[in-house]
Amino acid sequence: MKIGIVCYPTYGGSGVLATELGMALARKGYDVHFITSHLPVKLNFINPNLHFHEVFMEDYPLFQYQPYELALSSKLVQVVEKYSLDILHVHYAIPHAYAAYMAKQMLKQKGIDIPIVTTLHGTDITLVGSHPVYKAAVEFSINNSDVVTTVSESLRSDTLRLFNIYNKIEVIYNFIDFEHQKEWDDDECVRETLVSKDEKIISHISNLRPVKRILDVIQVFDKIQKKIPSKLLLVGEGPDKAKADLLVKKLGIKDKVIFLGNSDEVRKILCFTDLFLLPSETESFGLVALEAMAARTPVISSNTGGLPEVNLHGKTGFLSDVGDVDDMAKNAIYILEDDKRLEAFKDNAYAYAQKFSIENILPKYEKLYQLCMH
Ligand code: GMT
């Protein structure tokens, strides 16, 4: 089967998931074609079944903004025709589902009927997609996809609540590829380069957008470090970085907070992390929480969106109301103050992450593709 994948090629969770999915499908023998604006950051071409088609843009003095949807839908038509693709799987509704619908209509006129699978990831529904400026087009694209999936039950209900949907929506959880994602050897996982022997390592990884509530991360850490010797690793770049830096200085904890910027070695960082913080305002799934758990790291998170489906309260970590930094810090200290307890939470986190292993999730996508073809 020949599958076209459309996604954002950047560090966001939807792009990472789509790239991992494409690489896993290629390993299973599918012919996978990525059609994106740039080379996806996580894509490596060790498999001859993987192909990349760049969506080029043509500038023109009249354009204030270049019409990416138009370029993408034209590129989809070309690639589907040239490589006889069987299916298009688009990740993130805006503008991918809309561009795919347009491509489908153009291809119909050429006698080609290509099924469209749309996977909704979160902010394309909750933060951006339901805004009046985009809502009609997003609703239309969801209703006119051949198959629609969401990455959690919570995102499915949000989609049904925020839009007038008459199409069926299936939940297929995000996944972790345990075998292919281990980017370190155990003897490389050396924490002593960052902390002293008695210090714990706490991490947060995100694109530092307001939705991630990075200031809560710092406040929770400030409370933790007053009780437990520890350091905070902040991984990622984004609009709230300056605010975060300012708060760190104000709290006088500059020597305990390490800003690492964007990193390709997320899992290496997680291998020596003791506790992961994710206090987001909204989170349809929280792929990074799952990545932390897969690296044996318990999670302190907010209880918003799909997070309760990933992080089990009192077992793999704890959940608190959005903004309740006191409760988050109390729970973090409870886990960290007793080494035996910390080990138990680490074991639970790792064990529960298995539910989301690629072996469990990939067949669900394959089944959907098969259904679409008949
Ligand atoms: O929020 C992000 O960090 C990026 C965003 C994206 O564009 O990829 O993430 C969304 O999709 C991820 C993959 O399915 C989910 O794990 C994230 O929870 C979701 N983000 C939000 O809902 C805020």
Boltz pocket constraint, residues with backbone or C-beta under 6 A from the ligand:
constraints:
  - pocket:
      binder: B
      contacts: [[A, 12], [A, 13], [A, 14], [A, 15], [A, 17], [A, 92], [A, 120], [A, 121], [A, 122], [A, 123], [A, 151], [A, 174], [A, 206], [A, 207], [A, 211], [A, 282], [A, 283], [A, 284], [A, 285], [A, 286], [A, 287], [A, 288]]
      max_distance: 6.0
